[in-house]
Amino acid sequence: MKATEILMSEHRVIERVLTVLDAAADHLESGKALRVGLFIEAASLISGFADGCHHRKEEGVLFTTMARYGIPVEGGPIGAMLSDHEQARLFTKGMRESAQKVESGESSALRMLIQNARGYASLLRQHIQKEDNILFPMANRFIPVAEHDKVFDGFEHVEHEETGEGVHEKYLALADALEREMGLA
């Protein structure tokens, strides 16, 4: 399996969470009851899995390897992806903070919660499309076949040494639970 295929399979998990966020935002907008802690748990999954593991593999391994083989970081597709990652972190922080405010009784933060959840979901859907259809095929073309194993090994290091054993399983279980809570599973 190519390293980019691993990232694409992780995108499918992230897309499940995006669907949960959209459904949860719909519930709030329509006035339906919803446990606001769901957004805090989704933000934890995003921070731990999407950003803490997935983006770490991209930023620390794939993008640096692509740069070594001629893909510019600044002003090119890698720079655009890094910018998206930063914007995603801001949406995640805003979602967590506004959900905590709503949970503590500040109903005025509800609008910001919905905006951050929707903003994150919209950004990541576009981001994933760009990576799956443009950046990853580019990586597969530019990175020599002999280097693909090194990229894969770098991913393994991130997964097992930097983020810790069982991280995937923990966050997959959380994604499953969030989908069930929203009636999507």
C-alpha positions as CSV (number, residue, x, y, z in Angstrom):
1,M,0.0,0.0,0.0
2,K,1.3,3.5,-0.9
3,A,1.6,6.0,1.9
4,T,-0.9,8.2,0.1
5,E,-3.4,5.4,0.2
6,I,-3.1,5.4,4.0
7,L,-3.8,9.1,4.1
8,M,-6.8,8.7,1.8
9,S,-8.2,6.0,4.1
10,E,-7.8,8.4,7.0
11,H,-9.7,11.0,4.9
12,R,-12.7,8.6,4.9
13,V,-12.7,8.6,8.7
14,I,-12.5,12.4,8.8
15,E,-15.3,12.7,6.3
16,R,-17.5,10.6,8.7
17,V,-16.9,13.2,11.4
18,L,-17.7,16.0,8.9
19,T,-21.0,14.4,8.2
20,V,-21.7,14.2,12.0
21,L,-20.8,17.9,12.4
22,D,-23.1,18.9,9.5
23,A,-26.0,16.8,11.0
24,A,-25.4,18.2,14.5
25,A,-25.3,21.8,13.2
26,D,-28.6,21.0,11.3
27,H,-30.1,19.8,14.6
28,L,-29.1,22.9,16.5
29,E,-30.3,25.2,13.7
30,S,-33.7,23.5,13.7
31,G,-34.0,23.8,17.5
32,K,-33.8,20.0,18.1
33,A,-32.3,18.8,21.4
34,L,-28.7,17.8,21.1
35,R,-25.9,17.0,23.6
36,V,-23.5,19.9,23.0
37,G,-20.7,17.7,24.3
38,L,-20.8,16.0,21.0
39,F,-19.0,19.0,19.5
40,I,-16.3,18.9,22.2
41,E,-15.8,15.2,21.5
42,A,-15.6,15.9,17.8
43,A,-13.1,18.6,18.4
44,S,-11.0,16.1,20.5
45,L,-11.2,13.6,17.6
46,I,-10.1,16.3,15.2
47,S,-7.3,17.5,17.4
48,G,-6.0,14.0,18.2
49,F,-6.6,12.1,14.9
50,A,-7.1,14.6,12.0
51,D,-4.5,17.0,13.3
52,G,-2.4,15.1,15.7
53,C,-1.9,12.0,13.6
54,H,-3.0,12.6,10.0
55,H,-1.8,16.2,9.5
56,R,1.4,15.3,11.3
57,K,2.1,12.5,8.8
58,E,1.4,15.0,5.9
59,E,3.4,17.9,7.3
60,G,6.3,16.0,8.9
61,V,6.8,13.2,6.4
62,L,4.9,13.5,3.0
63,F,5.3,17.3,2.4
64,T,9.0,17.4,3.4
65,T,9.6,14.4,1.1
66,M,7.7,16.1,-1.8
67,A,9.8,19.3,-1.2
68,R,13.0,17.3,-1.5
69,Y,11.9,16.2,-4.9
70,G,11.0,19.6,-6.3
71,I,7.5,20.5,-5.1
72,P,7.7,24.0,-3.6
73,V,6.4,24.5,-0.2
74,E,5.8,28.3,-0.5
75,G,3.3,29.4,-3.1
76,G,2.5,25.9,-4.3
77,P,0.0,23.2,-3.4
78,I,1.9,22.3,-0.2
79,G,1.7,25.8,1.0
80,A,-2.1,25.8,0.3
81,M,-2.5,22.6,2.3
82,L,-0.5,24.0,5.2
83,S,-2.7,27.1,5.2
84,D,-5.8,24.9,5.2
85,H,-4.4,23.0,8.2
86,E,-3.9,26.3,10.1
87,Q,-7.4,27.4,9.3
88,A,-8.8,24.0,10.4
89,R,-7.0,24.4,13.7
90,L,-8.7,27.8,14.2
91,F,-12.2,26.3,13.4
92,T,-11.5,23.4,15.8
93,K,-10.5,25.8,18.6
94,G,-13.5,28.0,18.0
95,M,-15.8,25.0,17.9
96,R,-14.5,23.6,21.2
97,E,-14.6,27.0,22.9
98,S,-18.1,27.9,21.8
99,A,-19.4,24.5,22.7
100,Q,-18.0,24.9,26.2
101,K,-19.7,28.3,26.5
102,V,-23.0,26.8,25.3
103,E,-22.6,23.9,27.7
104,S,-22.1,26.4,30.6
105,G,-25.2,28.3,29.7
106,E,-24.1,30.9,27.3
107,S,-26.8,30.4,24.6
108,S,-25.3,33.4,22.7
109,A,-22.4,31.2,21.7
110,L,-24.7,28.8,19.8
111,R,-24.3,30.8,16.5
112,M,-20.5,30.6,16.8
113,L,-20.6,26.9,17.5
114,I,-22.7,26.3,14.4
115,Q,-20.4,28.6,12.3
116,N,-17.2,26.9,13.4
117,A,-18.6,23.4,12.9
118,R,-19.9,24.2,9.4
119,G,-16.7,26.2,8.6
120,Y,-14.5,23.2,9.6
121,A,-16.7,20.7,7.7
122,S,-16.7,22.9,4.5
123,L,-13.0,23.6,4.6
124,L,-12.0,20.0,5.2
125,R,-14.3,18.6,2.4
126,Q,-12.6,20.9,-0.1
127,H,-9.2,20.2,1.4
128,I,-9.7,16.5,1.2
129,Q,-10.8,16.8,-2.5
130,K,-7.6,18.8,-3.3
131,E,-5.4,16.3,-1.6
132,D,-7.0,13.1,-2.9
133,N,-7.3,14.4,-6.5
134,I,-4.3,16.7,-6.9
135,L,-1.6,16.6,-4.2
136,F,-1.5,12.8,-3.6
137,P,-1.3,11.9,-7.3
138,M,1.4,14.5,-7.6
139,A,3.3,13.0,-4.7
140,N,3.0,9.5,-6.3
141,R,4.5,11.0,-9.5
142,F,7.4,13.0,-8.0
143,I,8.5,10.8,-5.2
144,P,10.7,8.0,-6.6
145,V,9.3,4.5,-6.0
146,A,12.3,3.6,-3.9
147,E,11.4,6.5,-1.5
148,H,7.8,5.3,-0.9
149,D,8.9,2.8,1.7
150,K,10.7,5.5,3.6
151,V,7.6,7.7,3.6
152,F,5.6,4.7,4.8
153,D,8.2,4.1,7.6
154,G,7.9,7.8,8.5
155,F,4.1,7.3,8.9
156,E,4.7,4.3,11.1
157,H,7.0,6.4,13.3
158,V,4.4,9.1,13.7
159,E,1.7,6.6,14.4
160,H,3.6,4.5,16.9
161,E,6.3,6.7,18.4
162,E,4.8,10.2,18.3
163,T,1.1,9.7,18.8
164,G,1.2,6.4,20.7
165,E,-0.2,2.9,20.3
166,G,-4.0,2.6,20.0
167,V,-4.6,6.1,18.8
168,H,-6.4,5.0,15.6
169,E,-8.6,2.5,17.4
170,K,-9.5,5.1,20.1
171,Y,-10.6,7.7,17.5
172,L,-12.3,5.2,15.2
173,A,-14.4,4.1,18.2
174,L,-15.2,7.7,18.9
175,A,-16.2,8.3,15.3
176,D,-18.5,5.3,15.5
177,A,-20.0,6.6,18.7
178,L,-20.6,10.0,17.3
179,E,-22.3,8.6,14.2
180,R,-24.5,6.4,16.3
181,E,-25.5,9.3,18.5
182,M,-26.5,11.3,15.4
183,G,-28.4,8.3,14.0
184,L,-25.9,8.0,11.0
185,A,-24.6,4.5,11.7
